[in-house]
Amino acid sequence: MTDVRTMITHAGDLSNLILDPDLDSYYLMDVTLLALPQTQDRLGMVMADGKAMLERQASSNKERQQLAIHATLLKEADLDRIVGSVQTALNEDPNFYGTSATLQTRLPPLLKEYTTTAEAFVSLTTGLATSEKIGVTAEEYLKAGNKAREASFKLWRAADEELDTLLQKRIESYRGRRTRSLMVSALALLAAVGFVSFITRSISGPLRQQAAELTVSNQALQGEIAERNRAEAELRRSEAQLAAAQAIAHVGSWEWDLLSNQMTWSDENYRIHGLEPGKSKVSHEASLDFIHPEDRGSSNITITRSVEERKPFSFEQRIIRADGEQRLIHRRGELVLSPEGKVAKVFGTVEDITERKRADDELEKVHKQLLDTSRQAGWRKLPRACCTCGQRAQQRLRLGDPGRGHGAQFQDLEFGQGDRAAARACR
């Protein structure tokens, strides 16, 4: 499903509809190419997670938190966006090439059906996420999810057909403009023939007319050049923003062309591996040299299986940077198939998770120290980071107590009266 969404988005980008000045077709394009495929993909993932949890009749805090995140995304990132885009398309429709009768009659009831089913499914998901007691069966949950997906596909098919209708109207309008242009050209040709017959009697008037037409054409050409320069500047700005975002998030991107066996790395990917961006080309074999010797075998098996099974991959591995430093990364990859169905390219991301892993290990160590200390003091139980004293101790050990640095131990921390009162309350 992710590959299909990527393909649809890529096709939309190549069609230049992203620059569409007509708001009715622009927002229908957003619904059909981006928003609805996204919510259909997300619905499938949420249904799978919810089904697994309901079949076990038990859920962990982590699972409920994940369901809460899914419910929020389904509501704010999917449902609200789809409703807003469809309503904008309906409102703006009369302003471009006339009102489409089918658009105004088909989409509102389908949008209402999708909104009702999606809100019901979001409500069920929110209930599962916020309540430890499970009050719905897996069959009921999947039935609600399937209703929302079916309604989204109905809306998608209708919106796609109406988008074709709007674009066909625009094509017809352009054809009419072309016909009028041809007629004007024909009249201009007739005028030119008449001009030749009268050239001996009048020269200055036609010359001024030609000069005016050249001026208009030159202005039009200058406008086209300015628009192209603006588009190129916007593209460079977007590329710079992407590079900056990767540097901030410590996430690099890469692409492997299986035909040429060449790797293309982003600047941040070079930096993650301890190299200066753009100084040298990296082949697939050269990129393997950065992988920790103990991780090369499993990494090669995972990527080979992904290529054979035509499936994306995601795993963690260690690398040895060019300066000899060992880092931990999270590698993800997607496959691009050729028209013949063979894997032509593999592209993905590399995230440096070394610091995050260290922070997680340090928090786990703090939690163990808190548990050991609570047992020694005769406390019954100290839930993970739930007591005030535990929260403050974890925060101080994680952020570093002033004057002690990150090497402070739990027994070295100084607690105030409020901390000691909170500790007594936990006993």
N, C-alpha and C positions, 0 to 999 in steps of 0.2 A: 504493500500500500504506500509505503514511503517513496519507493521508486516511481510509482504512478504519479504521486503528488509532485515529485521533483520534475517529472517529464511534463506535466501539465503546466507548472509554473514556468518552466523553460520555454515551452511553446508560447505562453502568454507574453513573456518578455520579448521573444523574437518577433511577435506580431506587432509590436509597438503600441499595443492597446494600453499599456501603462501610461502612455503620454496622451491618451485620448482626451480631447477637450470637451466632448459631449458627455455630460455627467450621467445621463440615463444609461448609455451603453457602458460607460466606465465603471459604474457601481454594479451593474449586472455582471461585468467581467470579474470584479472583485469577488462577487458571490460564487460564480460558477468555477473560476479557476483557483481560488485561494480559500475562501472562508468555508464553503460546504465540504470540499475534500478534507480540510483540516478537521472539522468537527466529526466527520464520518470516521476518520482514522482514530480520533480521540475517543469516540464512543466505543469503538471496538476494544481499545485498551482498557477503558474503565469497566466494561462488561466482563472482560476476562479476569481482571483483578477482583471485582465484586463477586463473581461466580466462585472463584477459588476460596474466598473468605467465607461465603455463605455455605458452601459445601462442608467446610470444616466446622461450621457453627462456632467459630472463635476468631478473634481478631486482636492483633497487637497494636500498641500505640503508633508504631511506625506505619502500619497498614491504614489505620484510621486517618493519620495525618496525610498520607498519600491520596486517599479518597477525598479528603477535604480539599486538597490542592486541585484534583481533577474536577470536582464539582465547581470550584471557583472559575477554573479555566473554561469549562463548558458554558457557564453563565456569562462571564465577562468577555472572554476572548472569542467565543464562538457565537452564542445566541444573540447577545447584544449587537455584535458586529453585523451579523446576517440581517437582523431586523432593521438596523439603521441603514445598511446599504440598500436593501430592497425598498424601504420607504423613500429614500432619497431618489432612487431610480424612478419610482412612481410619481414623485412630486416634480422632478425635472423633465419628465417625458414630454410634456406639451411644449417645452422650450426649444426642442430640436426636431426638425423635420415633421412636426405635427404629432398629435396624440395617437398612440397605438392602442386600439380598442381591445385587442387580445391581451396585451400586457396589463391593462387596467382591470380586466375581468378575471384573468387566470391566477395571477400571483397572490392577491390578497387572501383568498380562502386557503390556498396551500401554505402561505406564510403563517396563517392563524393555526392551522393543523400542526405545523412543525413547532410553533411556539408552545402550544399546549402540551404536546408529547415531550418536548425537550425539558420544559419546566417541571413536568411530573417526574421525569427521570433524574433531573438534578436534585429535586426534593428528596427522592429515595436515597440517592447517593449521599446527600448531606446528612440525612438521618442515620445512615450506617456509620458515617464518619464521626458524628457527635454523640452517639449513644453506644454504650457498651452492650446493651441488650439488643439482640437481633430480632426484629419483628417482621421480617419478610423472608420468603423462601427464595432459593436460587431461581426457580422457574418464574416466579413473579417478577423478580429483578430483571432477568433476561428478557422477559416479555415486554416490560416497559422500555428497556433499551432498544429492542428491535423495532418497537413502534416509532421511537424517535428517529432511528436510522432510516426506516421506510419513508417516514414523512420528509426527511432531509433529501432522500433520493427523488421523491416526487417533485419537491421544490426545485431540485437541481435540474431535472429534465425539463421542467417548464421554463425555468430561467434561461437554460441553454437555448431552447427553441426561440424564446422571445429575444434573446441577444442576436440570434441569426436574423430575426425579422428586422430589428433595428439597424443592423449592419446592411441588410439588403436595401432598406429605405435610403440609407446614406449612399450606397452604390448607385441607386437610381438617380439620386440627386446629383451625384458627380457626373453621371452620364448626361443628364440634362444640361449641366454646366458645360460639359465638353461639346455637346451639340451646339449650344449657343456660341461657344468660342469658335467652332468651325464656321458657323454662319457669319460671325464677325470677321473671321479671316477671309471668307469668300467675298464679303462686301469690301474688305480692304483691298483685295486683289482687283475687284472691279474698279474701285476708286483709283488704284494705281494705273490701270489701263487708261482710264479717263484722264489721269494726270499727264500721261505721256502725250496724249492727243492735244492737250492744252499747254504743254511745257513751254512752247515758244511765246505764249501770251502771259504766263504767270509762273514765275520761278520762286520768288521770295516766300510766298504763302506756303506752298508745299514743303519747302525746306524748313521753315519754322515748325511745321507740323511734325516732320520727321525728327527734328531736334527734340521736341517735347516728348515724343514717344521714346526716344533713346534715353532721355532723362528718367522717365518712369521705369523703363526696363532696368536701368542702372540702379535706381533706388531699390527695386525689387530684388535684384541680385545682391546688393549690399545687405538687405534684410535677411536673405537666405544665409549669407556668409556669417552674419552676426548670430543668427539662430544656431548654426552649426557650431560656432565657437563657444556659445553658451552651453550647448549640450556636451561638448568635449570637456569644458571646464567643470561641469557638474559631475561628469564621469570621473575625472581626476580627483575631485573633492570626495566622492563616494569611496574611491579606492584608498585615499588617505585616511578617511574615517575608519574603514575596515581594518587597515593596518594598525591604527591607533587602538582600536577596540581589542584586537588580538594581543597587542603588547600589554594592555592593561589587564586583560583576563589571563595572560600567559597561555593562550591557546593559539597554536599554529595550524596551518592547513597545508595539505600536500596532495599531489596527483601523480599516479604511476601509469604511464602509457606502456601497455604490455607489448605493443608492436615495436616501439623503439627502445623499450626497456629504460626509458629516461624518467627521472623523478623531477617534479616541479615543486619547490618549497616556497612557502611565504616567508617574509622577513622574520616573523616571530619564530617560525620553525627553525630557521638557522640559529637564532639566538638561544632557543631551548637546547640545541645540540652544541652550543659553545662556539659557533662559527659566525663570521662576519657576513651579514646578508649580501647575497648577490655576487660574492667574490669568485665562486666556482660552481660548476654544474655537479649535480649529485646523481649518480646512477643507482639502480636498485641494489646492486651488490655493495656499493659504497655505503648506502644507508644501513645495510645489515651490520656493518662493522661497528656501528654505534650501540647496538643491542648488547646487553650484558651476556657473556658467554653462556651462563646457565639458563638464560631465557630465550636463546635463539631457536632452540629446537621447538619449544611449545609455540613460539610466535610463528614460525614457518608452517607448522601443522595447522594452526588456526586460520592463517591467511589462505593456505592451499585449499583447505576444506571449504572456506567461504567462496573461493573462485569456482570450485567444482560444483557446489550446491547452489550457486547464484544467490547467496544470502549475504547481508551485511554482517560485520563483525565488530566486537567491542571487548577490549581486554586491557589489563594493566601489565606493564613490564618495566624492567630497569634498563637504563641506558648509561653508557660511559661517555661523557662529553669530551670534546676535543681537548679540554684542559685537564682531563683525568678525573673530574668530579662525577660521582655517581648520583643520578636523579631517578625519580619514579614518575612515570608518565601514564596517562590513560589514552589509548589509541582507539579511534573509531574509524570505520571504513564503509563505503558504499560502492556498488558496482555499476558500471555503465556498459550496456550491451550494444553490440553492433547490429545492423539490420539483419544479419544472418543469425542472431541470437547468441553469439559468442561474446565473452567478456573482453571488451576493448580497453577499458580504463578502470582504475580503482582510485577513488579519491576519498579523503576524510580529514580528520583533525587529530592533533596531538595536544594534550593538556598536561602541563607540569603540575602534578598533585603532590610533590614532595613535601611542601610546607603543610598542606592540609593533612597529609598522612601523619606527619610528625605531631601536629596539634591533636589529632584524634588519639594517637598513642599516649600523648601526655595527659589528656583528659581521662583516658581509661586508667592510667597509672594513678591519677588523683582520686578517682572514684574508688579504686582498690584501697588506697591509703585511708580514705574516709571510712570505708567499711571496717578495716582492721582496727582503726582507732575507736570506732563506735563499739566494737565487740570488747576491746580491752576496757572501755569505760563502763561496760555493763548495760549499754543501750540495747533495746529490743531489735530495732531495725532502722536503717537509714536509707530511705528510698533515694534513687539516683537523682542528685541535684534538685531535690524537692524542698528540703529544709533550708531556712535562711542561712544557717551557718555553712551548710554544704555548698550552697550557691556562691556565697562570698569566697569560700576557700577555693573553689574551682576557678572563679574569676581571677583571684589573686595569683594562683599558680599558673594560670594560662597567660595572663597579661604581664605577669612579673610584678612582685611587690616592690614598691619604690625602695631603692637602696639595696635590694637583694638580687634583682635580676631574675631570670627564669630558672635558676638553680635552687630556689627556696624550697624547702621540704614542708610538709603539712605541719609537723610539730614546731617549726620555726615561725609560723604565722602568728601575728599578734591580733587578737580579737578584742573588740570593745565590749561595753556592757550590753549593747543590743545583740551582739553576736552570742555572748554567753547566755543571755535570756533565751534566744532562739534555740541554742543547743539544749538547754534544759527542757524546752517545750518538745523537742524531738525524742526525749528519753521516755 
